[in-house]
Amino acid sequence: MGDPAVREKAKELFVENGFGIDTILTVLDGEVSRKTLYNWRKEDCWGELRILRLKKQQTRRERLESLLDKLIDEAETATNPRLIFSIGKIIAALRTSSAFEFTEEKKEKEESVKKGLTEENLKELEKKLGVL
């Protein structure tokens, strides 16, 4: 059956953190076998739990985005410090969300993707990685 604490940690890594079985094996470093992890994943329906968690996060993110739009519309007609504070808090919450990108951040990412692997980009990457 295995150690319940290890089982719970493995479940958390899979469901909450989105780690794969190989990564979990590395993190737990010999505390559990690959076969045991696969058995636990099947017995406890980790895959379904991960999907439910992701759907819940997506719904929450969509609700926050909708609320942000409403507050911004309201802020255009009223100058309420609490309203501005609320907008800031929602933006901060959305920034922590992995699937949310602000327009400027998205433009920057698109520009960097357009550049591709130029000689200049490779040199910059080597510098960042400490290869030079």
ZILINMO-V376202 format. One record per residue. N is the residue number from 1. RES is the residue in one small letter. SS is DSSP state (a for helix, b for strand, c for the rest). D_LAST is the distance of its C-alpha to the last C-alpha in Angstrom with 2 decimals. Layout:
N,RES,SS,D_LAST / N,RES,SS,D_LAST
//
This chain:
1,m,c,49.63 / 2,g,c,46.74 / 3,d,c,45.93 / 4,p,a,46.71 / 5,a,a,43.91 / 6,v,a,41.33 / 7,r,a,42.97 / 8,e,a,42.82 / 9,k,a,39.15 / 10,a,a,38.34 / 11,k,a,40.46 / 12,e,a,38.72 / 13,l,a,35.27 / 14,f,a,36.60 / 15,v,a,38.84 / 16,e,c,37.33 / 17,n,c,33.60 / 18,g,c,33.66 / 19,f,c,31.94 / 20,g,c,32.74 / 21,i,a,34.55 / 22,d,a,31.52 / 23,t,a,29.62 / 24,i,a,32.82 / 25,l,a,33.16 / 26,t,a,29.73 / 27,v,a,30.54 / 28,l,a,33.99 / 29,d,c,32.71 / 30,g,c,35.86 / 31,e,c,38.42 / 32,v,c,39.63 / 33,s,c,39.68 / 34,r,a,38.57 / 35,k,a,42.24 / 36,t,a,43.32 / 37,l,a,40.75 / 38,y,a,42.02 / 39,n,a,45.58 / 40,w,a,44.96 / 41,r,a,43.30 / 42,k,a,46.37 / 43,e,a,48.99 / 44,d,c,47.71 / 45,c,c,46.77 / 46,w,a,43.21 / 47,g,a,42.38 / 48,e,a,45.26 / 49,l,a,44.42 / 50,r,a,40.85 / 51,i,a,42.30 / 52,l,a,44.87 / 53,r,a,42.30 / 54,l,a,40.15 / 55,k,a,43.32 / 56,k,a,44.36 / 57,q,a,41.02 / 58,q,a,41.28 / 59,t,a,44.85 / 60,r,a,43.97 / 61,r,a,41.16 / 62,e,a,43.60 / 63,r,a,46.21 / 64,l,a,43.86 / 65,e,a,42.88 / 66,s,a,46.59 / 67,l,a,47.46 / 68,l,a,44.74 / 69,d,a,46.22 / 70,k,a,49.68 / 71,l,a,48.67 / 72,i,a,46.90 / 73,d,a,50.05 / 74,e,a,52.16 / 75,a,a,49.98 / 76,e,c,50.58 / 77,t,c,54.28 / 78,a,c,54.34 / 79,t,c,52.44 / 80,n,c,52.39 / 81,p,a,49.80 / 82,r,a,50.03 / 83,l,a,49.29 / 84,i,a,46.15 / 85,f,a,45.11 / 86,s,a,45.76 / 87,i,a,43.67 / 88,g,a,40.75 / 89,k,a,41.21 / 90,i,a,41.37 / 91,i,a,38.22 / 92,a,a,36.44 / 93,a,a,37.84 / 94,l,a,36.75 / 95,r,a,33.20 / 96,t,a,32.95 / 97,s,c,34.21 / 98,s,c,31.55 / 99,a,c,33.48 / 100,f,c,34.18 / 101,e,c,32.17 / 102,f,c,33.32 / 103,t,a,33.76 / 104,e,a,31.03 / 105,e,a,28.48 / 106,k,a,29.61 / 107,k,a,29.26 / 108,e,a,25.67 / 109,k,a,24.86 / 110,e,a,26.78 / 111,e,a,24.99 / 112,s,a,21.53 / 113,v,a,23.01 / 114,k,a,24.50 / 115,k,a,21.25 / 116,g,c,20.08 / 117,l,c,16.88 / 118,t,c,16.48 / 119,e,a,13.70 / 120,e,a,13.31 / 121,n,a,13.33 / 122,l,a,10.78 / 123,k,a,8.21 / 124,e,a,9.59 / 125,l,a,9.55 / 126,e,a,5.95 / 127,k,a,5.73 / 128,k,a,8.88 / 129,l,a,8.15 / 130,g,c,5.59 / 131,v,c,3.82 / 132,l,c,0.00
//
